[in-house]
Amino acid sequence: MVEELEAHVISRMQSGDHVAYRQVLDHHLAQLMAYATRLTGSVPDAEDIVQETFVRLWTNRQRYDPSKARLSTWLHRIAHNQFVDSYRRTRDRKADGDEDSSVVHGPDAFLESATQGQAVSQALMQLDERQRSALVLVHYQGMPHKDVADILDVSVDALESMLRRSRKKLKDILVKP
């Protein structure tokens, strides 16, 4: 019944129904915001990514095909791509000598233990964007490997290999004196 209702809402949204679009936005906003905040470590940057994700959802709503992926998977993929683009722009600015902005942690960062939570967050920020995204999607968002592989455009085997490398690198960063 819930899937039928969601399919109906998605269909209405694809037809240009603003109320249905708002229902989709309300349903997915918190999860995408948590994902983007974990990726960026910055609430303002996460808000920019999520806002652009929903703008792209509206402007490209006709391109979404429910037979190929769940809407949440499609939205996470858009958000991931926005993060990668943002990450590359930031990296390029740093290479050009621009000043780095300070990181603002979201409210969920305060819920983690002060020492371990900050250490893990900082270590996570040292991973490349694909490894970070894979870990966040699997461990923090709780998404199935198949969906994460679709978002990152890799096979499930490649994702599992990426996760192993990511965990090892994260462990090395955290254990490093």
C-alpha positions as CSV (number, residue, x, y, z in Angstrom):
1,M,0.0,0.0,0.0
2,V,2.8,2.5,0.9
3,E,4.6,1.6,-2.3
4,E,1.4,2.3,-4.3
5,L,0.9,5.6,-2.6
6,E,4.5,6.6,-3.2
7,A,4.2,5.5,-6.9
8,H,1.1,7.7,-7.1
9,V,2.8,10.7,-5.5
10,I,5.9,10.2,-7.8
11,S,3.6,10.0,-10.8
12,R,1.8,13.2,-9.8
13,M,5.1,14.9,-9.2
14,Q,6.4,13.9,-12.6
15,S,3.2,15.5,-14.1
16,G,4.2,18.8,-12.4
17,D,2.1,18.6,-9.3
18,H,3.8,21.0,-6.7
19,V,1.9,19.4,-3.8
20,A,3.3,15.9,-4.7
21,Y,6.8,17.4,-5.1
22,R,6.5,18.9,-1.6
23,Q,5.5,15.4,-0.3
24,V,8.5,13.9,-1.9
25,L,10.8,16.6,-0.5
26,D,9.3,16.3,3.0
27,H,9.8,12.5,2.8
28,H,13.4,12.5,1.7
29,L,14.8,15.8,3.1
30,A,16.1,14.5,6.5
31,Q,17.9,11.5,5.1
32,L,19.6,13.5,2.3
33,M,20.6,16.2,4.8
34,A,22.1,13.7,7.1
35,Y,24.0,12.1,4.2
36,A,25.3,15.4,2.8
37,T,26.3,16.6,6.3
38,R,28.3,13.5,6.9
39,L,30.0,13.9,3.6
40,T,30.9,17.5,3.9
41,G,31.2,18.0,7.6
42,S,29.5,21.3,7.1
43,V,25.8,22.1,7.5
44,P,25.9,25.1,5.1
45,D,27.6,23.0,2.4
46,A,25.2,20.1,3.0
47,E,22.3,22.5,2.7
48,D,23.6,23.7,-0.7
49,I,24.0,20.1,-1.9
50,V,20.5,19.1,-0.8
51,Q,19.0,22.2,-2.2
52,E,20.6,21.6,-5.6
53,T,19.5,17.9,-5.4
54,F,15.9,18.9,-5.1
55,V,16.2,21.6,-7.8
56,R,17.5,18.9,-10.1
57,L,14.8,16.5,-9.0
58,W,12.2,19.1,-10.1
59,T,13.9,20.1,-13.3
60,N,14.7,16.5,-14.3
61,R,11.6,14.8,-12.8
62,Q,10.6,13.3,-16.2
63,R,14.0,11.5,-16.4
64,Y,13.3,9.4,-13.3
65,D,12.4,5.8,-14.1
66,P,10.9,3.9,-11.2
67,S,11.7,0.6,-12.9
68,K,15.4,1.3,-12.8
69,A,15.9,2.5,-9.2
70,R,14.0,3.6,-6.1
71,L,13.6,7.3,-5.8
72,S,15.8,7.5,-2.7
73,T,18.6,5.8,-4.6
74,W,18.2,8.3,-7.5
75,L,18.2,11.2,-5.1
76,H,21.3,10.0,-3.3
77,R,23.0,9.6,-6.6
78,I,22.2,13.2,-7.5
79,A,23.5,14.3,-4.0
80,H,26.6,12.2,-4.4
81,N,27.3,13.8,-7.8
82,Q,26.8,17.3,-6.3
83,F,29.2,16.5,-3.5
84,V,31.8,15.2,-5.9
85,D,31.5,18.4,-8.0
86,S,31.7,20.6,-4.8
87,Y,34.7,18.5,-3.5
88,R,36.6,19.0,-6.8
89,R,35.8,22.8,-6.8
90,T,37.1,23.1,-3.3
91,R,40.2,21.0,-4.0
92,D,40.9,23.2,-7.0
93,R,40.5,26.4,-5.0
94,K,42.9,25.0,-2.4
95,A,45.4,24.2,-5.1
96,D,45.1,27.8,-6.3
97,G,46.0,29.0,-2.9
98,D,42.5,30.2,-1.7
99,E,41.8,30.2,2.0
100,D,40.1,27.1,3.4
101,S,36.8,27.7,5.2
102,S,36.3,26.4,8.7
103,V,34.2,23.3,9.1
104,V,30.9,23.7,10.9
105,H,29.7,20.5,12.5
106,G,26.0,19.6,12.4
107,P,23.9,18.8,15.4
108,D,24.4,15.0,15.1
109,A,28.1,15.5,15.6
110,F,27.4,16.7,19.2
111,L,25.5,13.5,19.9
112,E,28.6,11.4,19.3
113,S,31.2,11.1,22.0
114,A,33.3,14.2,21.9
115,T,36.7,12.6,21.4
116,Q,35.9,9.6,19.3
117,G,33.2,11.3,17.3
118,Q,35.4,14.2,16.3
119,A,38.3,11.9,15.5
120,V,36.2,9.7,13.3
121,S,34.7,12.7,11.5
122,Q,38.1,14.2,10.9
123,A,39.4,10.9,9.7
124,L,36.4,10.5,7.4
125,M,37.2,13.9,5.8
126,Q,40.6,12.6,4.9
127,L,39.2,9.9,2.7
128,D,38.6,10.6,-1.0
129,E,35.1,11.5,-2.0
130,R,34.1,8.0,-3.3
131,Q,35.4,6.2,-0.2
132,R,33.7,8.7,2.1
133,S,30.5,8.4,0.2
134,A,30.5,4.6,0.3
135,L,31.1,4.5,4.0
136,V,28.5,7.1,4.8
137,L,25.9,5.5,2.6
138,V,26.4,2.0,4.0
139,H,27.2,2.7,7.7
140,Y,25.4,5.9,8.5
141,Q,22.5,5.8,6.0
142,G,22.1,2.1,6.3
143,M,21.6,1.6,2.6
144,P,21.8,-1.8,1.0
145,H,25.0,-2.5,-0.9
146,K,23.1,-2.8,-4.2
147,D,21.7,0.7,-3.9
148,V,25.0,2.2,-2.9
149,A,26.7,0.5,-5.8
150,D,24.0,2.0,-8.1
151,I,24.6,5.5,-6.6
152,L,28.3,5.3,-7.0
153,D,28.0,3.6,-10.5
154,V,30.1,0.6,-9.5
155,S,29.4,-3.2,-9.2
156,V,28.6,-4.6,-5.8
157,D,31.9,-6.4,-5.8
158,A,33.7,-3.2,-6.5
159,L,31.8,-1.4,-3.7
160,E,32.7,-4.1,-1.2
161,S,36.3,-3.8,-2.2
162,M,36.1,0.0,-1.9
163,L,34.5,-0.4,1.6
164,R,37.4,-2.7,2.7
165,R,40.0,-0.2,1.5
166,S,38.1,2.7,3.1
167,R,37.8,0.9,6.4
168,K,41.5,0.0,6.4
169,K,42.5,3.6,5.5
170,L,40.1,5.0,8.2
171,K,41.7,2.6,10.7
172,D,45.2,3.6,9.7
173,I,44.3,7.3,10.1
174,L,42.7,6.7,13.5
175,V,45.5,4.5,14.9
176,K,48.3,6.8,13.6
177,P,50.1,8.4,16.5
